[in-house]
Amino acid sequence: MIGKGDKPFDPSNAIRSARRIWKNAGLSELGYHECRHTFASLMIAAGVNAKTLSVYMGHSSIVMTMDRYGHLFPGNENDSADKLDKFLAKEREPFNAFGVEVEQLEKARSTKVYRRRRAAEMATAGRQEEVEH
């Protein structure tokens, strides 16, 4: 595909080579954009991230890549909706991630002890917070 000697790459040689290979394999020809889209689709299926694909495709920004191929990346709209539903269901549970009852936690946060301890922590960190008495 690359020219002989000092001759530069010639796209027509690449096309001739590809046509010969496709014909010998009994395949129909693919156009330039079909090859690009196939390459991008295979890269996504292989797990390549959008930024890397954007560079390989020569896109001016990742936005162009996502506009064109975003629907092929894992995490489509249905998957995102399922994740949101699961997250919201967890928030309605009576216990947080540490096994503490949410109601008990909220009650503790409203006490003077909590507010004073938090104010001391904030002051230690170099920040001031108003403390209600």
PASEPA-36287 format. One record per residue (C-alpha): residue in one letter; chain; x, y, z; residue number from 1. Coordinates in Angstrom, 2 decimals, m for minus. Layout:
PASEPA-36287
residu	chaine	c1	c2	c3	num
a	A	X	Y	Z	NUM
...
end
This chain:
PASEPA-36287
residu	chaine	c1	c2	c3	num
m	A	0.00	0.00	0.00	1
i	A	2.91	2.34	0.60	2
g	A	4.70	3.42	m2.54	3
k	A	8.00	1.88	m3.51	4
g	A	11.21	3.67	m2.63	5
d	A	10.70	7.37	m2.05	6
k	A	7.16	7.45	m3.44	7
p	A	4.52	8.64	m0.94	8
f	A	1.39	6.77	0.05	9
d	A	m1.13	6.61	m2.79	10
p	A	m4.78	6.12	m1.75	11
s	A	m5.65	4.59	m5.11	12
n	A	m3.15	1.77	m4.41	13
a	A	m4.90	1.10	m1.10	14
i	A	m8.27	0.94	m2.84	15
r	A	m6.93	m1.42	m5.53	16
s	A	m5.39	m3.68	m2.87	17
a	A	m8.58	m3.70	m0.81	18
r	A	m10.74	m4.51	m3.86	19
r	A	m8.47	m7.41	m4.77	20
i	A	m8.55	m8.77	m1.21	21
w	A	m12.36	m8.41	m0.97	22
k	A	m12.85	m10.11	m4.34	23
n	A	m10.57	m13.03	m3.41	24
a	A	m12.45	m13.43	m0.11	25
g	A	m15.84	m13.30	m1.84	26
l	A	m16.83	m10.10	m0.02	27
s	A	m18.57	m7.04	m1.37	28
e	A	m16.68	m3.75	m1.38	29
l	A	m16.84	m1.30	1.47	30
g	A	m16.60	2.43	1.00	31
y	A	m14.28	4.69	2.97	32
h	A	m16.94	5.82	5.45	33
e	A	m18.23	2.29	5.91	34
c	A	m14.71	1.26	6.89	35
r	A	m14.43	4.19	9.33	36
h	A	m17.78	3.37	10.95	37
t	A	m16.90	m0.31	11.18	38
f	A	m13.54	0.54	12.77	39
a	A	m15.20	2.86	15.30	40
s	A	m17.88	0.29	16.14	41
l	A	m15.30	m2.44	16.68	42
m	A	m13.17	m0.15	18.86	43
i	A	m16.20	0.63	21.05	44
a	A	m17.11	m3.05	21.29	45
a	A	m13.50	m3.74	22.37	46
g	A	m13.91	m1.25	25.22	47
v	A	m11.95	1.74	23.94	48
n	A	m13.04	4.95	25.66	49
a	A	m14.58	7.87	23.78	50
k	A	m11.58	10.20	24.09	51
t	A	m9.17	7.63	22.68	52
l	A	m11.55	6.83	19.84	53
s	A	m11.88	10.54	19.10	54
v	A	m8.11	10.78	18.66	55
y	A	m7.96	7.69	16.44	56
m	A	m10.80	8.98	14.29	57
g	A	m9.18	12.39	13.92	58
h	A	m12.24	14.20	15.25	59
s	A	m11.75	17.81	16.32	60
s	A	m13.43	17.11	19.65	61
i	A	m14.94	14.30	21.69	62
v	A	m18.34	15.91	21.11	63
m	A	m18.19	14.94	17.45	64
t	A	m17.35	11.36	18.41	65
m	A	m20.16	11.14	20.95	66
d	A	m22.68	12.70	18.54	67
r	A	m21.80	10.10	15.92	68
y	A	m21.13	6.97	18.02	69
g	A	m22.50	7.72	21.50	70
h	A	m25.40	5.29	21.10	71
l	A	m22.91	2.43	20.77	72
f	A	m21.17	3.04	24.10	73
p	A	m22.21	0.99	27.12	74
g	A	m24.55	2.86	29.41	75
n	A	m27.29	3.83	27.01	76
e	A	m30.46	5.58	28.14	77
n	A	m32.20	2.41	29.40	78
d	A	m29.18	1.45	31.48	79
s	A	m28.97	4.98	32.89	80
a	A	m32.65	4.96	33.84	81
d	A	m32.18	1.61	35.61	82
k	A	m29.21	2.99	37.55	83
l	A	m31.25	6.01	38.65	84
d	A	m34.14	3.80	39.76	85
k	A	m31.77	1.64	41.84	86
f	A	m30.15	4.71	43.40	87
l	A	m33.48	6.25	44.35	88
a	A	m34.69	2.93	45.80	89
k	A	m31.60	2.83	48.05	90
e	A	m32.29	6.36	49.30	91
r	A	m35.75	5.27	50.48	92
e	A	m34.32	2.45	52.58	93
p	A	m34.38	3.05	56.37	94
f	A	m30.62	2.49	56.74	95
n	A	m27.71	4.29	55.11	96
a	A	m24.62	2.58	53.65	97
f	A	m23.09	2.21	57.14	98
g	A	m26.10	0.48	58.68	99
v	A	m27.20	3.52	60.70	100
e	A	m30.90	4.26	60.76	101
v	A	m31.49	7.39	58.67	102
e	A	m34.03	8.77	61.14	103
q	A	m31.59	8.30	64.03	104
l	A	m28.81	9.94	62.03	105
e	A	m30.96	12.98	61.24	106
k	A	m31.91	13.32	64.89	107
a	A	m28.26	13.20	65.94	108
r	A	m27.34	15.89	63.45	109
s	A	m29.90	18.26	64.91	110
t	A	m28.47	18.13	68.43	111
k	A	m26.28	20.82	70.00	112
v	A	m23.51	18.27	70.54	113
y	A	m23.32	17.57	66.83	114
r	A	m23.33	21.28	65.95	115
r	A	m20.58	22.06	68.47	116
r	A	m18.42	19.14	67.32	117
r	A	m18.87	20.16	63.69	118
a	A	m17.97	23.78	64.50	119
a	A	m14.78	22.60	66.21	120
e	A	m13.87	20.48	63.20	121
m	A	m14.47	23.38	60.83	122
a	A	m12.40	25.75	63.00	123
t	A	m9.56	23.22	63.09	124
a	A	m9.68	23.09	59.31	125
g	A	m9.24	26.86	59.22	126
r	A	m12.86	27.62	58.44	127
q	A	m15.42	29.26	60.65	128
e	A	m18.99	28.13	60.84	129
e	A	m21.73	29.82	62.76	130
v	A	m22.91	27.73	65.70	131
e	A	m26.51	27.91	66.85	132
h	A	m26.99	27.90	70.62	133
end
